[in-house]
Amino acid sequence: MIDDDTIPFGEEDNLKQGKLPHPYVTFFHLAFRCSAVIVYIFSSAFTSGFIASFVLIVLLLSMDFWTVKNITGRIMVGLRWWNYVDDEGVSHWVFEARKNNSRINPTESRIFWSSLIGITILWGFLFIAAFLSFKFKWLLVVFIALTLNAANLYGYVRCRSGSNEQPLASSVSSFTSNIFKKHLFQSVVSSMSANQNQGLNSPQQQPPTNIV
């Protein structure tokens, strides 16, 4: 859990009166992600070149990812997540939530989560549409957008669910090990069953009979 003194954003003693205590933060939370979608959908109206549209969309997506991860998440909903590498070279993912939730504005919280989930779902539909319409050059753009938005969504969902620090390397290693053990066990059981069935189905050898 995050201590109150560890988050410099949104920890004022007296919150501003009104529906949106942080209007500028809320604006930038929506501005970059909505602009990226608008530029993607109406890219032909902005420019005729794919490279220019690609650079502009990726730039907006990068600004949105950094803003949501480092600023708006901490101010609007009191959550934060990050990654660090320890002295042994192991990568750790940390998910934290503010202890005092009384300072979180309900309107800002709804705006944060609805835009975070809605835009991610929208990029998912755009990915399917680009694939079905054989616009393979745009698949890279949509894939980048979907990955960045899904990463923020996953991180903040983990923060909200109360997940603690978890080493990413150990999680992947444990997951891979479990799959390997499961398939190894299934292979051994299948092999033993096949050998047993082969022994039961094979005809028994009859002793020779002497005919006089």
C-alpha positions as CSV (number, residue, x, y, z in Angstrom):
1,M,0.0,0.0,0.0
2,I,1.1,3.5,-0.7
3,D,1.8,5.8,2.2
4,D,0.3,9.3,1.9
5,D,3.7,10.9,1.8
6,T,5.0,8.8,-1.1
7,I,2.6,10.3,-3.7
8,P,3.3,13.9,-4.3
9,F,0.2,14.3,-6.6
10,G,-3.3,14.8,-5.4
11,E,-2.5,14.9,-1.7
12,E,-3.7,18.4,-1.0
13,D,-5.3,18.9,2.4
14,N,-8.2,20.9,1.0
15,L,-9.6,19.6,-2.3
16,K,-11.1,22.1,-4.7
17,Q,-14.9,22.3,-4.6
18,G,-16.7,21.1,-7.7
19,K,-17.2,18.0,-9.8
20,L,-13.6,17.9,-11.1
21,P,-11.0,18.9,-8.6
22,H,-8.2,18.4,-11.2
23,P,-9.7,19.6,-14.5
24,Y,-6.3,19.9,-16.3
25,V,-5.3,16.4,-15.3
26,T,-8.6,15.0,-16.5
27,F,-8.3,16.9,-19.8
28,F,-4.9,15.5,-20.6
29,H,-6.0,12.0,-19.5
30,L,-8.6,12.2,-22.3
31,A,-6.8,14.4,-24.8
32,F,-3.9,12.2,-26.0
33,R,-5.9,8.9,-26.2
34,C,-8.9,10.5,-28.0
35,S,-6.6,12.3,-30.4
36,A,-4.8,9.1,-31.3
37,V,-8.1,7.4,-32.2
38,I,-9.3,10.4,-34.2
39,V,-6.1,10.7,-36.1
40,Y,-6.2,7.0,-36.9
41,I,-9.8,7.0,-38.1
42,F,-9.4,10.2,-40.1
43,S,-5.8,9.8,-41.1
44,S,-6.5,10.2,-44.8
45,A,-8.0,13.7,-44.1
46,F,-4.9,14.8,-42.2
47,T,-2.2,13.5,-44.5
48,S,-1.9,11.3,-47.6
49,G,1.3,9.6,-46.3
50,F,1.3,6.5,-44.1
51,I,4.7,7.4,-42.5
52,A,3.4,10.8,-41.3
53,S,0.3,9.3,-39.8
54,F,2.2,6.4,-38.2
55,V,4.7,8.8,-36.5
56,L,1.9,11.1,-35.3
57,I,-0.2,8.3,-33.9
58,V,2.7,6.6,-32.1
59,L,3.8,10.0,-30.7
60,L,0.3,10.5,-29.3
61,L,0.1,7.0,-27.9
62,S,3.5,7.4,-26.2
63,M,2.4,10.6,-24.6
64,D,-0.8,9.1,-23.5
65,F,0.9,6.0,-22.0
66,W,3.4,8.1,-20.0
67,T,0.7,10.6,-18.8
68,V,-1.7,7.9,-17.7
69,K,1.0,5.7,-16.0
70,N,2.9,8.4,-14.2
71,I,0.4,11.3,-13.6
72,T,-3.3,10.7,-14.0
73,G,-3.4,7.3,-12.3
74,R,-1.9,8.7,-9.1
75,I,-4.0,11.9,-9.0
76,M,-7.4,10.7,-10.2
77,V,-7.6,7.2,-8.6
78,G,-4.6,7.0,-6.2
79,L,-3.0,4.0,-8.0
80,R,0.5,3.5,-9.4
81,W,2.5,0.7,-10.9
82,W,6.1,0.4,-12.1
83,N,9.0,-2.0,-12.8
84,Y,12.5,-2.2,-11.4
85,V,15.4,-4.6,-11.6
86,D,17.2,-5.7,-8.4
87,D,20.9,-6.3,-7.9
88,E,20.5,-9.9,-9.0
89,G,19.1,-8.9,-12.4
90,V,15.5,-10.0,-11.6
91,S,12.7,-7.9,-12.9
92,H,10.0,-6.9,-10.4
93,W,6.5,-5.4,-11.1
94,V,5.1,-3.3,-8.2
95,F,1.4,-2.5,-7.9
96,E,0.3,-0.1,-5.2
97,A,-2.9,1.7,-4.1
98,R,-3.3,4.7,-1.8
99,K,-4.4,3.9,1.7
100,N,-6.8,6.8,2.0
101,N,-9.4,6.7,-0.7
102,S,-11.6,9.4,0.7
103,R,-9.8,12.0,-1.4
104,I,-10.6,10.3,-4.6
105,N,-13.3,12.2,-6.5
106,P,-16.0,9.8,-7.8
107,T,-16.5,11.7,-11.0
108,E,-12.8,11.7,-11.9
109,S,-12.6,8.0,-11.0
110,R,-15.5,7.2,-13.4
111,I,-13.9,9.2,-16.1
112,F,-10.5,7.5,-15.6
113,W,-11.8,3.9,-15.7
114,S,-14.4,4.4,-18.4
115,S,-11.9,6.0,-20.8
116,L,-9.2,3.4,-19.9
117,I,-11.5,0.5,-20.5
118,G,-13.4,2.0,-23.4
119,I,-10.5,3.1,-25.5
120,T,-8.8,-0.3,-25.0
121,I,-11.9,-2.0,-26.3
122,L,-12.2,0.4,-29.2
123,W,-8.6,-0.3,-30.3
124,G,-9.5,-4.0,-30.1
125,F,-12.3,-3.5,-32.5
126,L,-10.1,-1.4,-34.8
127,F,-7.6,-4.2,-34.8
128,I,-10.2,-6.7,-35.9
129,A,-11.5,-4.3,-38.6
130,A,-8.0,-3.7,-40.0
131,F,-7.3,-7.4,-40.1
132,L,-10.6,-8.3,-41.8
133,S,-10.1,-5.5,-44.4
134,F,-6.6,-6.7,-45.1
135,K,-5.0,-3.3,-44.1
136,F,-1.9,-5.1,-42.8
137,K,0.3,-2.0,-42.7
138,W,-2.1,-0.4,-40.2
139,L,-2.1,-3.6,-38.0
140,L,1.2,-2.5,-36.6
141,V,-0.2,0.9,-35.5
142,V,-3.2,-0.7,-33.9
143,F,-1.1,-3.4,-32.3
144,I,1.1,-0.7,-30.7
145,A,-2.0,1.2,-29.5
146,L,-3.7,-1.9,-28.1
147,T,-0.5,-3.0,-26.3
148,L,0.1,0.3,-24.6
149,N,-3.5,0.7,-23.6
150,A,-3.8,-2.9,-22.4
151,A,-0.6,-2.5,-20.4
152,N,-2.0,0.5,-18.5
153,L,-5.3,-1.2,-18.0
154,Y,-3.7,-4.4,-16.7
155,G,-1.4,-2.5,-14.3
156,Y,-4.2,-0.4,-12.8
157,V,-6.6,-3.4,-12.5
158,R,-3.8,-5.2,-10.6
159,C,-3.4,-2.1,-8.3
160,R,-7.1,-2.0,-7.7
161,S,-7.4,-5.7,-6.9
162,G,-4.7,-5.2,-4.2
163,S,-2.0,-7.3,-5.7
164,N,1.4,-7.0,-4.1
165,E,4.8,-7.0,-5.7
166,Q,5.5,-10.0,-7.8
167,P,8.7,-10.9,-9.7
168,L,7.9,-11.2,-13.4
169,A,10.7,-13.7,-14.0
170,S,9.6,-16.1,-11.3
171,S,6.0,-15.9,-12.5
172,V,7.0,-16.8,-16.0
173,S,9.3,-19.5,-14.8
174,S,6.7,-21.0,-12.5
175,F,4.1,-20.9,-15.3
176,T,6.4,-22.5,-17.8
177,S,7.5,-25.2,-15.3
178,N,3.9,-26.1,-14.5
179,I,3.1,-26.5,-18.2
180,F,6.2,-28.6,-18.7
181,K,5.3,-30.9,-15.7
182,K,1.7,-31.2,-16.9
183,H,2.7,-32.3,-20.4
184,L,5.4,-34.6,-19.1
185,F,2.9,-36.3,-16.8
186,Q,0.4,-36.6,-19.6
187,S,3.0,-38.1,-21.9
188,V,4.1,-40.7,-19.3
189,V,0.5,-41.7,-18.6
190,S,-0.3,-42.0,-22.3
191,S,2.8,-44.1,-22.9
192,M,1.9,-46.5,-20.1
193,S,-1.6,-46.8,-21.3
194,A,-0.5,-47.5,-24.8
195,N,1.9,-50.2,-23.7
196,Q,-0.8,-51.8,-21.5
197,N,-3.3,-51.8,-24.3
198,Q,-0.8,-53.3,-26.7
199,G,0.0,-56.1,-24.3
200,L,-3.7,-56.9,-23.8
201,N,-4.5,-56.8,-27.5
202,S,-1.5,-58.9,-28.7
203,P,-2.5,-62.6,-29.4
204,Q,-1.1,-65.1,-27.0
205,Q,1.4,-67.6,-28.5
206,Q,-0.1,-71.2,-28.5
207,P,2.2,-74.1,-27.8
208,P,3.0,-76.2,-30.9
209,T,0.9,-79.3,-31.4
210,N,2.4,-82.5,-32.9
211,I,0.1,-84.1,-35.4
212,V,0.7,-87.8,-35.9
